[in-house]
């Protein structure tokens, strides 16, 4: 039964997305499949991916280089929000999905397609992120998810592809499922599905084992302008360059590994391993600079906003009204978050050892305990009395 005539398919070159091409045409009566691969800095050569789509039956195979947009409009926004899902995961994969959805919709509109397709299964978070983001950007486009409906095992999927001339993938010695982009890597499946099993060293690529890291610390300085990282060691860096260099520098010291039991949106727990050196260092540094430049009430209130923001992004609601409203609040808080943070990188730790800003709210002659102290100590007695008055009255009532 035909569901659409022309479809734009989010394409990675893997088994599922490759098999989606003949499946859409043979089983669902789609007349034309246009594939779109997004270059998010995953490090793969995308020309073979583009060619594979054409050999698999795509009428056109497109590759979009969106690395710069990915960092500027998505990663940097998440850094301003100090976004860590369940206080640990810096959303590397989740941030990529609304961008991919955006270019899918733009491509569908450009080519006159009436549907968008992806290769997500029914078990993960990405199906939600793609479906909801695409619907928010263009609710008139149909969204097709063959892998969610075809009910084939991996072996059956490979056999189906082979029947249409799609070669079976070379068998890997690695049994892991890996997603990579500029912001880091996520690793799951295989032996990692046992939450008691220590991850083998072979799964890591961006971060060194502690035993292999330098025996001397390395100091770095990260400069921010309105909450956006702009310099590394006083040298201006473009967004992609900054992330790439920080991944290398921090990863060299074993910084950026996360091993967590994560609560997926679909209601199951999964064991996830992440490598995200640059994002963890930048969020850590940014939060510290905020402590120097934001008032206490704004800083404390923003923590709750950050938690809600992070859940929205993880749950696929990047283009939702609440997310837009929180963006406006967060941008307002960043006007004075400019300055430099100094960190010591050593044996898996990125320790903040200094920070300074022209907008600093730290006042030395009020904070000092030395002779320069300008704080009015006499005023404190009246303040403490008034501040503690409700508690005192409550305590007196309790004694009756």
C-alpha positions in Angstrom: 0.0 0.0 0.0 1.5 3.3 -1.1 1.8 5.9 1.7 3.8 8.5 -0.2 5.1 9.1 -3.7 8.4 10.9 -2.9 10.3 10.4 0.3 13.4 12.0 1.9 15.2 9.4 4.0 17.7 10.1 6.8 20.6 8.0 5.7 23.7 6.7 7.5 24.8 4.0 5.2 24.1 1.2 7.7 22.0 -1.9 7.3 18.7 -0.5 8.4 18.8 2.8 6.4 20.1 1.0 3.3 17.3 -1.6 3.4 14.8 1.1 4.0 15.3 2.2 0.3 14.0 -1.0 -1.4 11.6 -1.6 1.4 9.9 1.7 0.9 9.6 1.2 -2.8 8.6 -2.5 -2.9 6.4 -2.8 0.2 5.0 0.7 0.6 4.8 1.7 -3.1 7.0 4.8 -2.8 8.0 5.9 -6.3 11.2 7.9 -5.4 13.6 7.9 -2.4 16.0 10.7 -1.9 18.6 10.1 0.8 20.2 12.7 3.0 23.3 12.0 5.1 24.4 14.7 7.6 28.1 15.4 8.2 28.2 16.1 11.9 31.9 15.5 12.3 31.6 11.7 12.7 34.9 11.3 11.0 33.6 8.9 8.3 34.2 9.4 4.6 30.7 10.3 3.3 31.4 9.8 -0.4 31.1 6.0 -0.2 28.0 6.5 1.9 26.5 8.7 -0.8 27.4 6.1 -3.5 26.0 3.2 -1.5 22.6 5.0 -1.4 22.5 5.3 -5.2 23.4 1.6 -5.6 20.7 0.7 -3.1 18.1 2.4 -5.3 18.0 6.1 -4.3 17.1 8.5 -7.0 19.4 11.2 -5.4 21.9 10.9 -2.6 22.7 14.1 -0.7 25.3 14.9 1.9 24.9 18.1 4.0 27.9 19.5 5.9 26.3 21.0 9.0 29.2 20.8 11.5 29.4 24.5 12.0 25.7 24.9 12.6 25.7 21.9 14.9 28.2 23.5 17.2 27.0 27.1 17.0 23.3 26.6 17.2 22.9 23.4 19.2 26.0 22.5 21.2 26.7 26.1 22.4 23.1 26.6 23.3 23.3 23.4 25.5 26.5 24.8 27.1 24.8 28.0 28.0 22.1 25.9 29.6 24.6 23.6 31.4 22.6 20.8 30.0 23.5 17.4 31.5 20.8 14.7 31.3 20.4 13.1 34.7 23.3 15.4 35.8 25.8 13.3 33.7 25.2 13.0 29.9 25.9 16.2 27.8 23.3 15.2 25.1 25.8 14.6 22.3 23.4 12.4 20.3 20.2 14.1 21.4 21.4 17.5 20.1 22.1 16.1 16.6 18.6 14.9 16.0 16.7 18.2 15.8 19.3 19.5 13.4 19.0 16.4 11.2 15.2 16.8 11.3 15.5 20.4 10.2 17.6 19.6 7.1 15.3 16.7 6.3 12.3 19.0 6.3 14.1 21.7 4.3 15.1 19.0 1.7 11.6 17.6 1.5 10.2 21.1 0.9 12.9 21.8 -1.7 12.3 18.6 -3.7 8.5 18.5 -3.3 8.5 15.3 -1.2 5.4 14.4 0.7 7.1 12.4 3.4 10.2 11.9 5.5 11.6 8.6 6.6 14.1 7.3 9.1 15.6 4.0 10.1 14.9 4.2 13.9 13.4 1.2 15.7 10.6 1.3 18.2 12.8 0.9 21.2 15.0 4.0 21.3 14.7 7.7 21.9 15.7 8.8 18.4 12.3 7.8 16.8 10.6 10.3 19.1 13.2 13.1 18.4 12.8 12.7 14.6 9.0 12.3 14.5 8.3 15.2 16.9 10.9 17.6 15.4 9.7 17.0 11.9 6.1 17.4 12.9 6.9 20.7 14.6 8.7 22.0 11.6 6.2 20.9 9.0 3.1 19.1 10.3 1.9 18.4 6.8 4.7 16.0 5.9 4.1 12.3 6.5 6.7 10.5 8.7 7.6 6.9 7.8 9.5 4.5 10.0 9.9 1.2 8.2 12.3 -0.4 10.8 9.7 0.3 13.4 7.1 -1.8 11.5 8.8 -4.4 9.4 9.3 -6.8 12.3 12.5 -8.4 10.8 15.5 -9.6 12.9 18.9 -8.2 11.9 19.6 -11.4 10.0 16.3 -11.2 8.1 17.0 -7.5 7.4 20.4 -8.3 5.9 18.9 -11.1 3.8 16.1 -8.8 2.5 18.8 -6.2 1.5 20.9 -8.9 -0.3 17.8 -9.9 -2.3 17.9 -6.4 -3.8 21.6 -6.3 -4.3 22.6 -4.5 -1.1 25.8 -6.3 0.2 25.8 -7.7 3.7 28.1 -5.6 6.0 31.5 -7.0 6.7 31.3 -8.8 10.0 32.9 -6.8 12.7 34.8 -8.2 15.6 33.2 -5.4 17.6 29.7 -6.2 18.7 28.9 -2.7 19.9 26.5 -0.1 18.6 28.3 3.2 18.3 27.1 6.7 17.4 29.6 9.4 16.9 29.7 13.1 16.0 31.8 16.2 16.9 30.5 16.2 20.5 31.5 12.7 21.3 30.7 9.0 21.1 27.9 6.8 22.6 28.6 3.1 22.9 26.1 0.4 23.8 25.1 -3.3 23.2 27.2 -6.4 23.4 28.8 -7.2 26.8 27.9 -3.7 27.9 24.3 -4.8 28.3 25.4 -6.4 31.6 25.5 -3.5 34.0 27.9 -5.4 36.3 30.5 -5.7 33.5 33.4 -3.3 33.4 33.7 -1.7 30.0 36.7 -3.1 28.1 39.3 -0.6 27.1 38.8 -1.4 23.4 35.5 0.5 23.3 37.2 3.9 23.9 38.6 6.1 21.1 38.5 9.7 22.3 39.8 9.2 25.8 43.0 7.5 27.2 43.1 5.1 30.0 44.3 6.8 33.2 47.4 4.5 33.2 48.3 5.9 29.8 47.8 9.6 30.5 50.6 12.1 31.1 52.2 12.2 34.5 52.3 16.0 34.6 49.2 18.2 34.7 48.3 20.5 31.8 46.8 23.9 32.3 44.3 25.4 29.9 42.3 28.6 29.7 38.9 28.9 28.1 37.5 32.3 27.2 33.7 32.9 27.1 31.7 35.8 25.6 28.1 35.9 26.7 28.2 32.3 27.7 29.7 31.1 24.4 33.3 29.6 24.4 35.4 31.7 22.0 39.1 31.2 22.9 41.4 28.4 24.0 44.6 29.6 25.7 43.9 33.2 24.6 43.7 32.1 20.9 40.4 32.7 19.1 38.9 29.5 17.8 36.1 28.9 15.4 33.3 26.7 16.9 34.3 23.4 15.2 38.0 23.9 15.9 37.4 24.7 19.5 35.5 21.4 20.1 37.9 19.3 18.1 41.0 20.7 20.0 39.4 20.4 23.4 38.3 16.8 22.6 41.9 16.0 21.9 43.5 17.9 24.8 41.1 16.7 27.5 40.8 13.2 26.1 44.6 12.9 26.3 44.3 13.2 30.0 41.5 10.6 30.3 38.7 13.2 30.8 35.2 12.6 29.4 34.2 9.0 30.1 30.7 8.4 31.4 29.2 5.0 32.4 25.6 5.3 33.4 22.3 3.5 33.7 20.0 5.9 31.8 16.3 6.3 31.8 15.0 6.3 28.2 11.9 8.1 27.2 10.2 4.9 26.2 10.2 3.7 29.8 13.2 1.3 29.9 16.6 1.6 31.5 19.7 1.2 29.3 23.4 1.0 30.1 25.1 3.8 28.2 28.8 4.5 27.8 29.7 8.0 26.5 32.9 9.8 25.6 32.5 13.6 25.6 35.7 15.4 26.7 35.1 18.8 25.2 31.4 19.2 26.3 32.0 18.1 29.9 35.0 20.5 30.2 33.0 23.4 28.6 29.9 22.9 30.8 32.0 22.6 33.9 33.9 25.8 33.0 30.8 27.7 32.0 28.9 26.9 35.1 31.9 28.1 37.2 32.0 31.4 35.3 28.3 31.9 36.0 29.0 31.5 39.7 31.2 34.6 39.3 28.9 36.7 37.2 25.3 35.9 38.0 23.5 37.0 41.2 22.6 34.3 43.6 18.9 34.3 42.9 19.3 34.1 39.1 22.0 31.4 39.5 19.8 29.3 41.8 16.6 29.7 39.8 18.5 28.9 36.6 19.4 25.4 37.9 15.8 24.4 37.8 15.4 25.8 34.3 18.4 23.8 33.2 16.9 20.6 34.4 13.7 21.2 32.5 15.6 22.3 29.4 17.7 19.2 29.5 14.7 16.9 29.7 13.0 18.7 26.8 16.1 18.2 24.6 16.5 14.6 25.6 12.8 13.9 25.0 12.8 15.3 21.5 11.1 18.6 22.2 13.7 21.0 20.8 11.1 22.8 18.7 8.5 23.1 21.4 6.9 26.3 22.8 8.3 25.6 26.3 11.8 25.1 24.9 11.6 28.5 23.1 10.5 30.2 26.3 13.3 28.7 28.3 15.8 29.8 25.5 14.7 33.4 26.0 15.3 33.2 29.7 18.7 31.5 29.3 19.8 34.0 26.7 18.9 36.9 29.1 21.0 35.4 31.8 24.1 35.1 29.6 24.5 38.9 28.9 27.3 39.2 31.5 28.7 35.7 31.4 32.0 36.7 29.8 35.5 36.0 31.1 38.1 33.3 31.4 38.3 30.0 33.3 41.5 28.2 34.0 41.6 24.5 34.4 44.1 21.8 35.4 43.8 18.6 33.4 45.3 15.6 35.1 44.5 11.9 35.5 40.9 12.0 34.4 40.0 15.3 36.2 39.4 18.8 34.8 39.8 20.9 38.0 39.0 24.5 37.9 41.8 26.5 39.5 40.9 30.1 38.6 38.4 32.4 37.0 38.2 36.1 36.2 35.8 38.5 34.5 35.2 42.2 33.9 31.7 41.5 35.1 32.7 39.7 38.3 30.4 40.1 41.3 33.2 39.0 43.6 34.2 42.0 45.7 37.6 41.4 47.4 37.2 44.1 50.1 33.9 42.6 51.2 35.0 39.0 51.0 38.4 39.4 52.7 39.1 38.6 56.4 42.1 40.9 56.3 42.6 44.5 57.3 41.0 45.7 54.0 37.6 44.3 55.1 34.8 46.8 54.3 31.9 44.6 55.4 29.7 46.3 58.1 29.8 43.6 60.8 27.5 45.6 63.1 24.7 45.5 60.5 24.8 41.7 60.6 23.2 41.4 64.1 19.9 43.1 63.0 19.9 41.1 59.7 20.3 37.8 61.6 17.5 38.7 64.0 15.0 39.5 61.3 16.0 36.6 59.1 15.6 34.1 61.9 12.4 35.6 63.4 9.9 33.2 61.7 12.0 30.2 62.9 12.2 31.7 66.5 8.4 32.1 66.6 7.9 28.6 65.3 10.2 27.2 68.0 8.5 29.1 70.7 5.1 27.8 69.6 6.5 24.3 69.7 7.5 24.6 73.3 4.0 25.4 74.5 
